[in-house]
Amino acid sequence: MEKRRTKPSLHTALFFALLFLIWVVFSGYIDVFHLTLGLLCCALVTWMSSDLLFADRTAPLRSRLVQSSRLLGYVAWLLWQIVLANIMLLRLAFGPRGGWQPQIVRYECGLETDFEKYLLANSITLTPGTVTIKILGDTYYIHAINDEAAAGLDGEMERRIARIFATSDRKRKGVAAA
């Protein structure tokens, strides 16, 4: 069945605004050229992918706002985890020899949608010291630089992602009890 594009809505505008804000912050340039380029790029990305986050466009606005706030909370938490992982890698790099214990960790994921699994794989890779190298179904194979990085794969990231996309059906099944 062919997917039909619907007219832009509030969530599409919020998605565009969030992307453009990230563009402005990360580019560091506030001039006509960069702002115009940012507007064009963000408009293209919004047009192509705005339905990834809000797949259920019939959901009430309140639930979509809750989902957005959970996503922002997750991003803040992930940024903090990235800082902590960088500190761990600095200690490892400048500490005594023998701290390196590279290993492949097998991790079973309980997330339901491909987008949730994609978000988990990229979050793991963004965290220094770990890289998602292969995904087979619900099994992730992750390279961890040492035991401390491997211990960080305790399921907390997965629980937080599941909570972002939790619906009343999933809560009843016990998937997103957090």
ZAROLO-486524 format. One line per field, with one value per atom (N, C-alpha, C): residue number from 1; residue in one letter; chain; atom name; x, y, z negated. Coordinates in Angstrom, 3 decimals. Each point is the difference from the previous one (the first is absolute). Layout:
BEGIN
n <- c(NUM,...)
res <- c(a,...)
chain <- c(A,...)
atom <- c(CA,...)
px <- c(X,...)
py <- c(Y,...)
pz <- c(Z,...)
This chain:
BEGIN
n <- c(1,1,1,2,2,2,3,3,3,4,4,4,5,5,5,6,6,6,7,7,7,8,8,8,9,9,9,10,10,10,11,11,11,12,12,12,13,13,13,14,14,14,15,15,15,16,16,16,17,17,17,18,18,18,19,19,19,20,20,20,21,21,21,22,22,22,23,23,23,24,24,24,25,25,25,26,26,26,27,27,27,28,28,28,29,29,29,30,30,30,31,31,31,32,32,32,33,33,33,34,34,34,35,35,35,36,36,36,37,37,37,38,38,38,39,39,39,40,40,40,41,41,41,42,42,42,43,43,43,44,44,44,45,45,45,46,46,46,47,47,47,48,48,48,49,49,49,50,50,50,51,51,51,52,52,52,53,53,53,54,54,54,55,55,55,56,56,56,57,57,57,58,58,58,59,59,59,60,60,60,61,61,61,62,62,62,63,63,63,64,64,64,65,65,65,66,66,66,67,67,67,68,68,68,69,69,69,70,70,70,71,71,71,72,72,72,73,73,73,74,74,74,75,75,75,76,76,76,77,77,77,78,78,78,79,79,79,80,80,80,81,81,81,82,82,82,83,83,83,84,84,84,85,85,85,86,86,86,87,87,87,88,88,88,89,89,89,90,90,90,91,91,91,92,92,92,93,93,93,94,94,94,95,95,95,96,96,96,97,97,97,98,98,98,99,99,99,100,100,100,101,101,101,102,102,102,103,103,103,104,104,104,105,105,105,106,106,106,107,107,107,108,108,108,109,109,109,110,110,110,111,111,111,112,112,112,113,113,113,114,114,114,115,115,115,116,116,116,117,117,117,118,118,118,119,119,119,120,120,120,121,121,121,122,122,122,123,123,123,124,124,124,125,125,125,126,126,126,127,127,127,128,128,128,129,129,129,130,130,130,131,131,131,132,132,132,133,133,133,134,134,134,135,135,135,136,136,136,137,137,137,138,138,138,139,139,139,140,140,140,141,141,141,142,142,142,143,143,143,144,144,144,145,145,145,146,146,146,147,147,147,148,148,148,149,149,149,150,150,150,151,151,151,152,152,152,153,153,153,154,154,154,155,155,155,156,156,156,157,157,157,158,158,158,159,159,159,160,160,160,161,161,161,162,162,162,163,163,163,164,164,164,165,165,165,166,166,166,167,167,167,168,168,168,169,169,169,170,170,170,171,171,171,172,172,172,173,173,173,174,174,174,175,175,175,176,176,176,177,177,177,178,178,178)
res <- c(m,m,m,e,e,e,k,k,k,r,r,r,r,r,r,t,t,t,k,k,k,p,p,p,s,s,s,l,l,l,h,h,h,t,t,t,a,a,a,l,l,l,f,f,f,f,f,f,a,a,a,l,l,l,l,l,l,f,f,f,l,l,l,i,i,i,w,w,w,v,v,v,v,v,v,f,f,f,s,s,s,g,g,g,y,y,y,i,i,i,d,d,d,v,v,v,f,f,f,h,h,h,l,l,l,t,t,t,l,l,l,g,g,g,l,l,l,l,l,l,c,c,c,c,c,c,a,a,a,l,l,l,v,v,v,t,t,t,w,w,w,m,m,m,s,s,s,s,s,s,d,d,d,l,l,l,l,l,l,f,f,f,a,a,a,d,d,d,r,r,r,t,t,t,a,a,a,p,p,p,l,l,l,r,r,r,s,s,s,r,r,r,l,l,l,v,v,v,q,q,q,s,s,s,s,s,s,r,r,r,l,l,l,l,l,l,g,g,g,y,y,y,v,v,v,a,a,a,w,w,w,l,l,l,l,l,l,w,w,w,q,q,q,i,i,i,v,v,v,l,l,l,a,a,a,n,n,n,i,i,i,m,m,m,l,l,l,l,l,l,r,r,r,l,l,l,a,a,a,f,f,f,g,g,g,p,p,p,r,r,r,g,g,g,g,g,g,w,w,w,q,q,q,p,p,p,q,q,q,i,i,i,v,v,v,r,r,r,y,y,y,e,e,e,c,c,c,g,g,g,l,l,l,e,e,e,t,t,t,d,d,d,f,f,f,e,e,e,k,k,k,y,y,y,l,l,l,l,l,l,a,a,a,n,n,n,s,s,s,i,i,i,t,t,t,l,l,l,t,t,t,p,p,p,g,g,g,t,t,t,v,v,v,t,t,t,i,i,i,k,k,k,i,i,i,l,l,l,g,g,g,d,d,d,t,t,t,y,y,y,y,y,y,i,i,i,h,h,h,a,a,a,i,i,i,n,n,n,d,d,d,e,e,e,a,a,a,a,a,a,a,a,a,g,g,g,l,l,l,d,d,d,g,g,g,e,e,e,m,m,m,e,e,e,r,r,r,r,r,r,i,i,i,a,a,a,r,r,r,i,i,i,f,f,f,a,a,a,t,t,t,s,s,s,d,d,d,r,r,r,k,k,k,r,r,r,k,k,k,g,g,g,v,v,v,a,a,a,a,a,a,a,a,a)
chain <- c(A,A,A,A,A,A,A,A,A,A,A,A,A,A,A,A,A,A,A,A,A,A,A,A,A,A,A,A,A,A,A,A,A,A,A,A,A,A,A,A,A,A,A,A,A,A,A,A,A,A,A,A,A,A,A,A,A,A,A,A,A,A,A,A,A,A,A,A,A,A,A,A,A,A,A,A,A,A,A,A,A,A,A,A,A,A,A,A,A,A,A,A,A,A,A,A,A,A,A,A,A,A,A,A,A,A,A,A,A,A,A,A,A,A,A,A,A,A,A,A,A,A,A,A,A,A,A,A,A,A,A,A,A,A,A,A,A,A,A,A,A,A,A,A,A,A,A,A,A,A,A,A,A,A,A,A,A,A,A,A,A,A,A,A,A,A,A,A,A,A,A,A,A,A,A,A,A,A,A,A,A,A,A,A,A,A,A,A,A,A,A,A,A,A,A,A,A,A,A,A,A,A,A,A,A,A,A,A,A,A,A,A,A,A,A,A,A,A,A,A,A,A,A,A,A,A,A,A,A,A,A,A,A,A,A,A,A,A,A,A,A,A,A,A,A,A,A,A,A,A,A,A,A,A,A,A,A,A,A,A,A,A,A,A,A,A,A,A,A,A,A,A,A,A,A,A,A,A,A,A,A,A,A,A,A,A,A,A,A,A,A,A,A,A,A,A,A,A,A,A,A,A,A,A,A,A,A,A,A,A,A,A,A,A,A,A,A,A,A,A,A,A,A,A,A,A,A,A,A,A,A,A,A,A,A,A,A,A,A,A,A,A,A,A,A,A,A,A,A,A,A,A,A,A,A,A,A,A,A,A,A,A,A,A,A,A,A,A,A,A,A,A,A,A,A,A,A,A,A,A,A,A,A,A,A,A,A,A,A,A,A,A,A,A,A,A,A,A,A,A,A,A,A,A,A,A,A,A,A,A,A,A,A,A,A,A,A,A,A,A,A,A,A,A,A,A,A,A,A,A,A,A,A,A,A,A,A,A,A,A,A,A,A,A,A,A,A,A,A,A,A,A,A,A,A,A,A,A,A,A,A,A,A,A,A,A,A,A,A,A,A,A,A,A,A,A,A,A,A,A,A,A,A,A,A,A,A,A,A,A,A,A,A,A,A,A,A,A,A,A,A,A,A,A,A,A,A,A,A,A,A,A,A,A,A,A,A,A,A,A,A,A,A,A,A,A,A,A,A,A,A,A,A,A)
atom <- c(N,CA,C,N,CA,C,N,CA,C,N,CA,C,N,CA,C,N,CA,C,N,CA,C,N,CA,C,N,CA,C,N,CA,C,N,CA,C,N,CA,C,N,CA,C,N,CA,C,N,CA,C,N,CA,C,N,CA,C,N,CA,C,N,CA,C,N,CA,C,N,CA,C,N,CA,C,N,CA,C,N,CA,C,N,CA,C,N,CA,C,N,CA,C,N,CA,C,N,CA,C,N,CA,C,N,CA,C,N,CA,C,N,CA,C,N,CA,C,N,CA,C,N,CA,C,N,CA,C,N,CA,C,N,CA,C,N,CA,C,N,CA,C,N,CA,C,N,CA,C,N,CA,C,N,CA,C,N,CA,C,N,CA,C,N,CA,C,N,CA,C,N,CA,C,N,CA,C,N,CA,C,N,CA,C,N,CA,C,N,CA,C,N,CA,C,N,CA,C,N,CA,C,N,CA,C,N,CA,C,N,CA,C,N,CA,C,N,CA,C,N,CA,C,N,CA,C,N,CA,C,N,CA,C,N,CA,C,N,CA,C,N,CA,C,N,CA,C,N,CA,C,N,CA,C,N,CA,C,N,CA,C,N,CA,C,N,CA,C,N,CA,C,N,CA,C,N,CA,C,N,CA,C,N,CA,C,N,CA,C,N,CA,C,N,CA,C,N,CA,C,N,CA,C,N,CA,C,N,CA,C,N,CA,C,N,CA,C,N,CA,C,N,CA,C,N,CA,C,N,CA,C,N,CA,C,N,CA,C,N,CA,C,N,CA,C,N,CA,C,N,CA,C,N,CA,C,N,CA,C,N,CA,C,N,CA,C,N,CA,C,N,CA,C,N,CA,C,N,CA,C,N,CA,C,N,CA,C,N,CA,C,N,CA,C,N,CA,C,N,CA,C,N,CA,C,N,CA,C,N,CA,C,N,CA,C,N,CA,C,N,CA,C,N,CA,C,N,CA,C,N,CA,C,N,CA,C,N,CA,C,N,CA,C,N,CA,C,N,CA,C,N,CA,C,N,CA,C,N,CA,C,N,CA,C,N,CA,C,N,CA,C,N,CA,C,N,CA,C,N,CA,C,N,CA,C,N,CA,C,N,CA,C,N,CA,C,N,CA,C,N,CA,C,N,CA,C,N,CA,C,N,CA,C,N,CA,C,N,CA,C,N,CA,C,N,CA,C,N,CA,C,N,CA,C,N,CA,C,N,CA,C,N,CA,C,N,CA,C,N,CA,C,N,CA,C,N,CA,C,N,CA,C,N,CA,C,N,CA,C,N,CA,C,N,CA,C,N,CA,C,N,CA,C,N,CA,C,N,CA,C,N,CA,C,N,CA,C,N,CA,C,N,CA,C,N,CA,C,N,CA,C,N,CA,C,N,CA,C,N,CA,C)
px <- c(0.834,-0.834,0.888,-0.364,0.781,-0.299,1.035,-0.139,-0.327,-1.050,-0.406,0.565,0.495,0.472,-1.201,-0.036,-1.063,0.518,-0.912,0.434,0.827,0.890,0.836,-0.860,0.459,-0.729,0.939,-0.526,0.787,1.254,-0.116,1.189,1.066,-0.417,0.962,0.726,-0.750,0.611,0.959,-0.378,0.883,1.266,-0.156,1.142,0.959,-0.554,0.812,0.705,-0.736,0.581,1.140,-0.177,1.052,1.235,-0.202,1.133,0.733,-0.766,0.625,0.760,-0.549,0.702,1.322,-0.028,1.236,0.986,-0.495,0.860,0.697,-0.748,0.556,1.041,-0.320,0.930,1.293,-0.113,1.192,0.794,-0.661,0.754,0.829,-0.559,0.740,0.029,-0.653,-0.021,-1.421,-0.114,-1.303,0.125,0.044,0.015,-1.010,-0.284,-1.047,0.285,1.232,0.340,-0.275,0.542,-0.141,-1.432,-0.703,-1.395,-0.873,0.260,-0.756,0.300,1.268,0.379,-0.645,0.001,-0.631,-1.487,-0.669,-1.441,-0.300,0.780,-0.217,0.251,1.097,0.336,-1.028,-0.381,-0.976,-1.368,-0.370,-1.272,0.024,1.108,0.121,-0.067,0.743,-0.001,-1.383,-0.657,-1.351,-0.964,0.073,-0.889,0.209,1.269,0.310,-0.261,0.127,0.016,-0.807,-0.870,-0.714,-0.911,-0.424,-0.886,0.741,1.313,0.738,-0.289,0.021,-0.203,-1.466,-0.857,-1.433,-0.702,0.167,-0.599,-1.519,-0.512,-1.442,-0.484,-0.401,-0.435,-1.397,-0.694,-1.336,0.057,1.173,0.141,-0.300,-0.559,-0.292,1.270,-0.142,1.143,0.726,-0.747,0.617,0.987,-0.380,0.903,1.230,-0.167,1.163,0.936,-0.569,0.843,0.731,-0.672,0.654,1.153,-0.238,1.053,1.173,-0.287,1.071,0.798,-0.682,0.721,0.842,-0.501,0.789,1.235,-0.164,1.138,1.053,-0.414,0.953,0.705,-0.748,0.616,1.016,-0.324,0.924,1.270,-0.146,1.167,0.904,-0.595,0.797,0.735,-0.700,0.622,1.118,-0.238,1.007,1.243,-0.192,1.154,0.819,-0.655,0.718,0.762,-0.598,0.682,1.222,-0.095,1.130,1.140,-0.323,1.022,0.666,-0.799,0.561,0.878,-0.425,0.796,1.313,-0.033,1.237,0.974,-0.496,0.857,0.609,-0.812,0.503,1.104,-0.183,1.022,1.268,-0.145,1.190,0.789,-0.701,0.685,0.687,-0.655,0.567,1.229,-0.074,1.114,1.214,-0.239,1.123,0.334,-0.710,0.249,1.052,0.167,0.991,-0.404,1.021,-0.258,-0.790,-0.675,-0.738,-1.483,-0.441,-1.418,-0.866,0.639,-0.742,-0.408,-1.241,-0.495,-1.055,0.406,-0.985,-0.787,-1.287,-0.865,-1.240,-0.618,-1.269,-1.078,-0.990,-1.087,-1.248,-0.670,-1.273,-1.119,-0.883,-1.065,-1.346,-0.931,-1.349,-0.895,-0.660,-0.829,-1.483,-0.790,-1.432,-0.843,0.631,-0.748,-0.813,-1.110,-0.923,0.196,0.158,0.031,1.430,0.127,1.315,0.608,-0.835,0.536,0.556,-0.664,0.513,1.342,0.084,1.246,1.110,-0.350,0.949,0.525,-0.904,0.392,0.929,-0.285,0.866,1.389,0.057,1.299,0.835,-0.616,0.751,0.374,-0.828,0.336,1.193,0.036,1.139,1.272,-0.078,1.176,0.445,-0.932,0.361,0.729,-0.212,0.643,1.422,1.012,1.387,0.319,0.737,0.390,-0.845,-1.103,-0.860,-0.393,-0.086,-0.414,-0.902,-1.181,-0.875,0.555,0.415,0.625,-0.908,-1.020,-0.891,-1.317,-1.089,-1.312,-0.636,-0.368,-0.709,-1.307,-1.093,-1.291,0.010,-0.159,0.014,1.334,0.999,1.310,0.984,0.611,1.002,1.372,0.957,1.387,0.739,0.574,0.579,1.454,0.869,1.399,0.131,0.533,0.251,1.503,0.511,1.440,0.546,-0.841,0.432,-1.226,0.249,-1.085,-0.958,0.517,-0.846,-0.981,0.476,-0.886,-1.031,0.413,-0.925,-1.049,0.397,-0.944,-1.054,0.314,-0.958,-1.158,0.108,-1.081,-0.950,-0.550,-0.821,-1.501,-0.405,-1.409,-0.654,0.703,-0.570,-0.339,0.888,-0.231,-1.247,-0.131,-1.162,-1.283,0.017,-1.190,-0.413,0.974,-0.314,-0.580,0.519,-0.541,-1.420,-0.228,-1.337,-0.994,0.445,-0.881,-0.394,0.907,-0.322,-1.197,-0.010,-1.012,-1.108,-0.081,-1.006,-1.402,-0.857,-1.414,-0.785,-1.259,-0.811,-0.020,0.017,0.037,1.278,1.127,1.288,0.113,-0.570,0.048,-0.757,-1.143,-0.773,0.775,0.815,0.804,1.219,0.307,1.145,1.301,-0.020,1.232,0.646,-0.804,0.564,-0.485,0.269,-0.446,0.798,1.144,0.848,-0.618)
py <- c(-1.164,1.164,1.238,0.976,1.223,0.937,0.577,0.918,1.385,0.601,1.331,1.055,1.059,1.142,0.839,0.375,0.871,1.419,0.945,1.388,0.222,0.986,0.265,0.306,-0.465,0.227,0.581,0.132,0.578,-0.822,-1.325,-0.809,0.161,0.210,0.227,1.325,1.014,1.307,-0.093,-0.758,-0.169,-0.754,-1.012,-0.778,0.898,0.815,0.930,0.995,0.566,0.985,-0.611,-1.231,-0.669,-0.231,-0.459,-0.216,1.311,1.052,1.273,0.559,-0.170,0.441,-0.746,-1.293,-0.790,0.470,0.304,0.499,1.291,0.936,1.301,-0.181,-0.834,-0.202,-0.652,-1.048,-0.731,0.706,0.788,0.677,1.140,0.700,1.101,1.266,0.014,1.177,0.545,1.290,0.657,1.036,-0.478,0.903,-0.512,0.799,-0.322,-1.320,-0.205,-1.218,-1.248,-0.037,-1.184,-0.204,1.073,-0.144,-0.497,0.498,-0.456,-1.469,-0.366,-1.396,-0.886,0.464,-0.741,-0.163,1.067,-0.078,-1.028,0.037,-0.940,-1.447,-0.220,-1.362,-0.532,0.830,-0.427,-0.242,0.816,-0.216,-1.330,-0.306,-1.259,-1.197,0.066,-1.108,-0.154,1.113,-0.058,-0.635,0.388,-0.559,-1.505,-0.436,-1.412,-0.868,0.557,-0.895,0.449,0.964,0.468,-1.060,-0.970,-1.028,-1.115,0.060,-1.017,0.084,1.196,0.166,-0.127,0.636,-0.026,-0.831,-1.296,-0.872,-0.009,0.138,0.011,1.438,0.467,1.396,0.220,-1.070,0.151,0.144,-0.177,0.120,1.431,0.158,1.353,0.824,1.312,0.907,-0.184,-0.220,-0.160,-1.172,-1.122,-1.161,0.258,0.753,0.327,0.971,0.921,0.916,-0.742,-0.978,-0.826,-0.765,-0.559,-0.738,0.917,1.223,0.957,0.346,0.213,0.343,-1.183,-1.215,-1.184,-0.122,0.316,-0.048,1.023,1.205,1.025,-0.428,-0.604,-0.518,-1.088,-0.856,-1.063,0.580,1.000,0.624,0.614,0.659,0.574,-1.108,-1.088,-1.124,-0.605,-0.166,-0.567,0.882,1.309,0.915,-0.160,-0.180,-0.212,-1.325,-1.037,-1.289,0.107,0.816,0.225,0.678,0.983,0.673,-1.004,-0.808,-0.990,-1.016,-0.426,-0.966,0.627,1.284,0.681,0.070,0.260,0.031,-1.381,-1.048,-1.363,-0.297,0.438,-0.233,0.811,1.202,0.784,-0.711,-0.513,-0.756,-1.227,-0.642,-1.196,0.346,1.087,0.384,0.485,0.743,0.573,-0.780,-1.072,-0.804,-1.056,-0.875,-1.076,-0.959,-0.633,-0.966,-1.186,-0.668,-1.196,0.240,1.242,0.290,-0.345,-0.249,-0.318,-1.468,-0.275,-1.374,-0.042,0.203,0.017,-1.305,0.137,-1.171,0.258,-1.080,0.079,-0.449,0.856,-0.279,-0.321,-1.046,-0.378,0.541,0.805,0.659,-0.311,-0.522,-0.299,1.201,0.455,1.194,-0.394,0.728,-0.276,1.089,0.921,1.077,-0.547,0.690,-0.538,0.530,1.296,0.559,0.145,0.055,0.186,1.335,1.047,1.306,-0.020,-0.689,-0.124,-0.735,-1.064,-0.778,0.829,0.780,0.897,1.031,0.576,0.991,-0.616,-1.223,-0.679,-0.252,-0.523,-0.294,1.266,1.092,1.246,0.614,-0.148,0.514,-0.750,-1.309,-0.801,0.451,0.204,0.401,1.413,0.886,1.368,0.063,-0.989,-0.022,-0.534,0.812,-0.444,-1.272,-0.884,-1.262,-1.163,0.290,-1.063,0.307,-1.033,0.137,-1.181,0.270,-1.064,-0.455,-1.270,-0.474,-0.872,-0.597,-0.860,-0.163,-0.063,-0.256,-1.137,-1.040,-1.127,-0.176,0.449,-0.069,0.884,-0.615,0.735,-0.125,-0.578,-0.184,1.014,0.757,1.000,-0.562,0.209,-0.336,1.320,0.225,1.304,-0.180,0.809,0.004,0.964,-0.501,0.825,0.021,1.173,0.194,-0.651,-0.135,-0.636,-0.480,-0.575,-0.533,1.093,1.174,1.107,0.435,0.077,0.352,-1.105,-1.249,-1.121,-0.005,0.358,0.040,1.086,1.011,1.059,-0.451,-1.193,-0.555,-0.795,0.671,-0.650,0.072,0.569,0.069,1.337,0.887,1.307,0.801,-0.014,0.740,-0.537,-1.299,-0.619,0.371,-0.027,0.367,1.439,0.876,1.408,0.208,-0.721,0.103,-0.567,-1.125,-0.593,0.963,0.724,0.952,1.163,0.422,1.083,-0.371,-1.224,-0.432,-0.823,0.032,-0.794,0.460,-0.968,0.266,-0.764,0.256,-0.686,-1.511,-0.441,-1.430,-0.642,0.683,-0.553,0.002,1.019,0.031,-1.189,-0.346,-1.139,-1.292,-0.093,-1.208,-0.026,1.112,0.044,0.339,0.449,0.301,1.249,0.999,1.294,0.372,-0.834,0.260,1.104,0.359,1.020,1.377)
pz <- c(0.000,0.000,0.000,0.774,0.130,-1.155,-0.561,-1.121,0.526,-0.522,0.450,-0.936,0.564,-0.778,-0.397,-1.259,-0.470,-0.061,-0.163,-0.071,-1.265,0.012,-1.168,-1.224,-1.143,-1.230,-1.046,-1.199,-1.081,-0.277,0.016,-0.289,1.075,1.244,1.068,-0.217,-0.405,-0.281,-1.189,-1.030,-1.155,0.382,0.831,0.477,0.780,0.906,0.775,-0.921,-0.961,-0.915,-0.813,-0.465,-0.762,0.867,1.221,0.912,0.292,0.238,0.328,-1.204,-1.195,-1.210,-0.152,0.231,-0.071,1.062,1.190,1.084,-0.434,-0.527,-0.396,-1.106,-0.987,-1.115,0.475,0.809,0.421,1.094,0.842,1.059,-0.576,-0.959,-0.615,0.834,1.139,0.870,0.090,-0.211,0.122,1.118,1.217,1.152,1.022,0.997,0.966,0.711,0.431,0.728,-0.843,-1.216,-0.841,-0.471,-0.307,-0.415,1.153,1.220,1.161,0.292,-0.054,0.202,-1.065,-1.235,-1.084,0.213,0.428,0.274,1.087,1.078,1.095,-0.431,-0.677,-0.442,-0.999,-0.954,-1.003,0.630,0.980,0.696,0.754,0.651,0.729,-0.956,-1.079,-0.964,-0.633,-0.319,-0.565,0.981,1.244,1.018,0.140,-0.068,0.213,-1.229,-1.213,-1.158,-1.206,0.122,-1.192,-0.595,0.777,-0.532,-0.731,-0.085,-0.749,-1.488,-0.549,-1.429,-0.356,0.754,-0.283,1.061,-0.059,1.009,-0.116,-1.231,-0.209,-0.006,1.155,0.124,-0.543,-0.358,-0.567,-1.518,-0.584,-1.448,-0.427,-1.185,-0.468,-0.164,0.124,-0.105,-1.323,-1.081,-1.318,0.001,0.583,-0.003,0.862,1.099,0.828,-0.720,-0.780,-0.782,-1.102,-0.616,-1.023,0.630,1.193,0.700,0.323,0.430,0.309,-1.243,-1.120,-1.233,-0.472,0.168,-0.363,0.886,1.281,0.921,-0.401,-0.339,-0.436,-1.284,-0.920,-1.226,0.306,0.956,0.392,0.613,0.849,0.631,-1.067,-0.996,-1.094,-0.761,-0.299,-0.697,0.841,1.307,0.889,0.067,0.070,0.005,-1.275,-1.135,-1.258,0.042,0.559,0.128,0.913,1.025,0.898,-0.747,-0.839,-0.814,-0.939,-0.693,-0.925,0.732,1.178,0.772,0.472,0.357,0.382,-1.168,-1.188,-1.191,-0.240,0.157,-0.157,1.016,1.240,1.026,-0.268,-0.529,-0.373,-1.088,-1.011,-1.059,0.579,0.936,0.622,0.838,0.755,0.876,-0.776,-1.072,-0.752,-1.263,-0.269,-1.192,0.249,-0.964,0.149,1.112,0.563,1.077,-0.552,0.891,-0.405,-0.222,0.165,-0.198,1.200,1.113,1.220,-0.027,0.165,0.106,1.106,1.259,1.084,0.041,0.251,0.000,0.837,0.434,0.713,-0.980,-0.187,-0.925,0.815,-0.382,0.641,-0.882,0.590,-0.760,0.636,-0.774,0.479,-0.257,1.036,-0.057,0.010,-0.775,-0.041,0.637,0.710,0.640,1.167,0.317,0.991,1.415,0.159,1.350,0.509,1.310,0.606,-0.406,-0.123,-0.376,-1.419,-0.916,-1.372,-0.004,0.778,0.087,0.639,0.998,0.658,-0.992,-0.793,-1.004,-1.036,-0.423,-0.967,0.585,1.219,0.626,0.137,0.418,0.159,-1.341,-1.002,-1.326,-0.579,0.202,-0.468,0.704,1.300,0.774,-0.350,-0.309,-0.373,-1.337,-0.844,-1.304,0.167,-0.266,0.197,-0.790,0.651,-0.615,0.463,0.696,0.516,1.440,0.813,1.394,0.346,0.510,0.483,1.341,0.076,1.231,0.846,-0.627,0.772,-0.755,0.767,-0.587,0.782,-0.703,0.601,-0.761,0.600,-0.679,-1.229,-1.165,-1.264,-0.726,0.653,-0.617,0.565,-0.912,0.356,-0.366,0.885,-0.296,-0.112,-1.176,-0.334,-0.402,0.600,-0.410,-1.175,-1.104,-1.180,-0.249,-0.349,-0.148,-1.278,-1.021,-1.248,-0.786,-1.176,-0.824,-0.466,-0.292,-0.457,1.095,1.223,1.114,0.228,-0.123,0.169,-1.111,-1.209,-1.120,0.201,0.801,0.279,0.874,0.570,0.827,-0.894,-0.994,-1.014,0.265,1.131,0.351,-0.302,-0.683,-0.345,1.254,0.984,1.235,0.704,0.052,0.634,-0.734,-1.335,-0.778,0.253,0.097,0.248,1.399,0.983,1.357,0.044,-0.660,-0.027,-0.646,-1.007,-0.683,0.915,0.887,0.931,0.853,0.498,0.954,-0.643,-1.332,-0.713,0.359,0.279,0.227,-1.056,-0.092,-1.006,0.254,1.269,0.305,-0.514,0.226,-0.421,-1.518,-0.654,-1.465,-0.577,0.616,-0.471,0.156,1.031,0.221,-0.912,-0.663,-0.907,0.664,1.269,0.729,-0.551,-0.308,-0.410,-1.385,-0.959,-1.358,-0.676,0.559,-0.623,0.103)
